[in-house]
Amino acid sequence: MADEKPVWRKSSHSGNHDCVELTFAGGSVWVRNTRDRDGQTLAIPVENWTRFLRQLLGAANR
């Protein structure tokens, strides 16, 4: 990730439960486990993330 400190976001729907957090940097969506913030991160190209969300929304509307 870039040198500047990322701003991680967690869904407001997650409440106090553990979940994943997201940040956007360098043309990718970065995903990490809330319980292991210093652990591995997954970088997903924005185009793929957008496709993933559209598929989720499409499935939810069926």
Buried (B, 14 or more C-beta within 10 A) or exposed (E): EEEEEBEBEBEEEEEEEEEBBBBEEEEBBBBBBEEEEEEEBEEBEEEEBEEEEEEEEEEEEE
